[in-house]
């Protein structure tokens, strides 16, 4: 599970080193929007060095979009044993994944990496990407999950970010539902663009959680603790999940498929399965050093 994913410029050694000390579940060294064209080549070398540093989080690199014709050089430059995966921005169609998946396989062979070891995450950030989500999600076995990018999405549609998120409901629900239908990992919600507005961040993260997202991307280390807190089950949620699982197992042994617990709370198979997911997430988080 990735609750929090921190993006950091790939041309700043200081910021990358700092990002690796933040309690994010993953760090993304950015070669795309955060790096000027004149800095791209130098940033690749700086990222390679950063990938050798000690860390607790997974490390990804956001490469440049296929339309820039820099994607292959980016992947070739940063692929190494310290890289967990590639983040591909501005994905619009399945063919984008076919190309990048194939090239990642080539690079794995060239670099002596285990075939299929590099993860692939794509960012859906325009109308074409949302419209073609189903085919995108089924285009590659290497693809683990998608992330939603609202900044480019609102620009593409010519709409303004309201702060309430109402203009993003359709795209967010498409991302969540399509990911589930394709059997992928839960998607990541978009960044919150107002860096120091932690209360606004919390509200948006809670909305994303309610819509089915299990994690969120960030653009500043200060945002990570809030995101981790929102997407980690509360003690109350954990205790209720335990009650549900224990009571339902007993009921199931008696041939019952629905029960009432805690003074009237109805429990059937969907509620039971959701409770199991909560407990599985907690166990996974506790099994990872430095978490929970």
Secondary structure, DSSP 8 states (H G I E B T S, - for coil): --SEEEEEETT-HHHHHHHTTS--SEEEEESSTTS-GGGHHHHHHHHHHHTTS--SSEEEEEE--GGGT-HHHHHHHH-STT--EEEE-S--SHHHHHHHHHHHHHHHHHHT--TT-SEEEEEE-SHHHHHTHHHHHTS-SSEEEEEE-HHHHHHHHT----SS-GGGHHHHHHHHHHHHHTT----EE---S-TT-HHHHHHHHHHHHHHT--EEEESSGGGHHHHHHHHS--HHHHHHHHHHHHHHHHHHHTT-SEEEETTTEEEEHHHHHHHHHHHHHHHHHHTSTT--
